[in-house]
Amino acid sequence: YKYIGYYRTKTEAMNALADYNKSPYSLNGELLKDIYERFFEAYKEKRAASTVDAMETKWRHLSPLHDAKLSDLTRKDLQEYFDHLDATEITKRKIKVTLKLIFDYAVRYDIIPPERTAILDYIDLSGKEIERRPHNRITDEEIEELWEMDDEMSQFLLFLIYTGLRCGEYQSVTENGFIEDNIIHVNQSKTAAGVREVPLSDKALKLTRRAVFPSYDNMKY
């Protein structure tokens, strides 16, 4: 057996027991991170790797709440979290959906009562968005300087410029992709649209022979 709690009078104890029997969720409360681990094990089954990666990314955004007890979280707690989250409204909406999935899982396994999920309906995501810095275009002069440097790092950067690959895609190409008929086959990417074929220009072909660098793991920028 387990203790539900300690009460000043027998009447209070009997009322607490009745409430527990009516909805036997954990009165002591489980940590959000512990509930997520069980939820994630079930979630990742029969889902694409890109979908699983996206879920893990959204979970990392929730790091300020990882050690919170789900049963103790209030609407105010969640509102303050979203108000201070450095993300766009679109990203916030995706994170809120993730929280809803975790809450629903907790309800399904009697960790919290069903009415607890209602606090998510009152979260306002329309706060001021974080101002984003514009992308800076690489100039022709900067590209020419990279050609003149002719070292391992400059060749790596030029390869990314002329192929349009992300750093993660470059690594996946060296490990899982292949080049055939002057086309790079990208088999793994951050998004489903990223899985594609990349035709190699003459300059990219020139770089291809030197683009697979054994010291890539030391090049983290």
Secondary structure, 3 states (H helix, E strand, C coil): CCCCCCCCCHHHHHHHHHHHHHCCCCCCCCEHHHHHHHHHHHHCCCCCHHHHHHHHHHHHHCHHHCCCEHHHCCHHHHHHHHHCCCCCHHHHHHHHHHHHHHHHHHHHCCCCCHHHHHHHHHCCCCCCCCCCCCCCCCCHHHHHHHHHHCCHHHHHHHHHHHHCCCHHHHHHHHHCCEEECCEEEECCCCCHHHCEEEECCHHHHHHHCCCCCCCHHHCCC
